Amino acid sequence: MSDVSDVLDSDSPARLDDAGLVAAMRRGDERAVGALYDRHSAMVMGLALSIVRDRTDAETVVLDAFTQAWRDAARYDAARGSVASWLLVLARSRALDLLRSAGRRARLAPVSVDDAPPTALVAEDAPSDPSRAVEAHERQVEVAAAMGELPDAQRTVIELAFFEGLSHSEIAERLAEPLGTVKTRIRLGMTKLRQLLRHFGEGAVL
């Protein structure tokens, strides 16, 4: 009898029910969270919009919620409710967090983690002297090294998005992957890059 991995390897994640997708997420299969996104993102978006009242913010909430679902898949407890209900709880929490931090966010550069190119993860002031130029070069080397730490799938979508300028839909078409999978890989990859580059200091990371 095939297990969850066998089903996903047949390129048919849609055959799994929600609980099966969460189980696959626990195993580290990114296609499962992409399939879950494709199945429930509209529902989650509806809730997010009803709370934050702004589509851009709502899209951020949706991606945050699915990113947390990926990260916390092992914590999902079917006894406490359906997967759909769990996603809505995550989205509501992320939306409320966003509203509470609205004042702080207003002082930040208006660039989301998904839209910022990897090189923008480290502040790049125009160097006015040789020592600054050396520091800038060192940062660029660190960014390149951090990119190398990403899983191949995440690195590929980030390179297509930021170095070739493809939209999420164009990336999905080129790679023959679900749009939700592409968006999730970009979010996970950019989040990991931020973590890898935190040693530059809070003031240097967007």
Secondary structure, 3 states (H helix, E strand, C coil): CCCHHHHHHCCCHHHCCHHHHHHHHHCCCHHHHHHHHHHHHHHHHHHHHHHHCCHHHHHHHHHHHHHHHHHCHHHCCHHHCCHHHHHHHHHHHHHHHHHHCHHHHCCCCCCCCCCCCHHHHCCCCCCCCHHHHHHHHHHHHHHHHHHHHCCHHHHHHHHHHHCCCCCHHHHHHHHCCCHHHHHHHHHHHHHHHHHHCHHHCHHHCC
